[in-house]
């Protein structure tokens, strides 16, 4: 995110995936959707030069990991907290479901 590289960010997401925003669910069926989403979101992180993540693994199986992640942005953007469900895709883990949480 700090490098403003939407393509690199989209590589962390599985296809299909689900982004479950309050009152808006986005079903992702193509990697370009994720890339375009992040490319359009960079403005809100304009002053951010440092971000620290606090990660708590809530549950894990051989095929899924649920991680509660708080992103502490330094430089103007509000902090964010998300629940990520990662799934095993071959040798990699990718985000399959992202749900924003209250901080």
Beta strands, then each sheet from edge to edge (+ up, - down):
strand 1: 13-21
strand 2: 24-28
strand 3: 50-60
strand 4: 64-74
strand 5: 80-89
strand 6: 92-100
sheet 1: 2+ 1- 6- 5+ 4- 3+
end
